[in-house]
Amino acid sequence: MKVAVPMDMDTISDADSAKYFLIFKIEEKEVVDTKTLLTLEEMLKEKPNAIILNKREKFNGKMENYFCEKNDVDACILEFIEGNLEKIE
């Protein structure tokens, strides 16, 4: 599964104003690969299965949207892997 995280420095940001996007690939509850992309267009070309957001607003209907109330990216990734993030419907 590929998951996108919009970022600004080391914190999650709005997808529309992100400075860059972190794409991480998960296999068997473990991050096996990461990639940094500089634009929204590049991120969408990667076709991630999900995106982690810092707002309870759906970003894209083609991928699963998850809300993380923390700003720390590492903490949000861990929460996602453990299945503790709220899915935005």
N, C-alpha and C positions, 0 to 999 in steps of 0.2 A: 504494500500500500504506500502511495506517495502522499505526503501531507505538506501543505504550504503554510508558512507563517510570515505575514507582512511585518517588517521590522524597521526600526529607527534606532541605531546604535544597538544596545543589548535589550531593548524592550519591544514589546508588541505594539504595532501602530495600526492606524486605519489602513485598509488595503488601498484606498484611492490616493493616499498621501505617503505611502511607504517609501523609504529611501532604497530599500532592497527587499528581496524575498528569500527566505531560507526554505529549501525543499529538502525534506528528509524522507528516506525510504525505510519502512519498518518491515521486518520479517520475524515472525515468532516472538513478538513483544520486545524486539531489539532494533535499535537504529543501526542499519548496515551501510548507509551511504548518505552523504549530504551534498548539497549544491547551493551556491549563492547566485541569484539572478538579480539584475539591476532594474528591470522594468516589469510592469504588470503584464505586458504582452508576452515577454519571455516566460513568465510564470504560467500563463494560460496555455502556452504551447506545450509545456511539460505535462499537461492534463492531470493535475493532482486529483486524487480521490476525495480529499478533504482539505479544509482550511481552518486554521485556528484564529479566531477573532477576539478583539477586546470589547466588542459591543454585541448586544443581543439582536443584531440586525442581520438578516440573510444577505450574503454577498453575491452568491452565484448559485443558480438552481441546478447546475450540472455537477456540482460536487457537494459532499456533505459539509455542513457548516457547524463549527463547535465554538462555544463561548468559554473563555478563560478569564476569570476576574483578576488574576495576577498579571503583573507586567513582566515578570521574569520569564524569558523564553525557555530556559532549561526546565524550570518548574512546570510550565505549561506543557512542554513535550512529555515530561514524566507523567503528568496527570492524564494526558491523552493516551499514552501507552497503557496505563493502568485502568483506562476506561472510566475515569472520573469526571470528564468534562461534559457539560450540558450540550446536547445536540439542539441546534436552532432549527425549528420546523417552519 
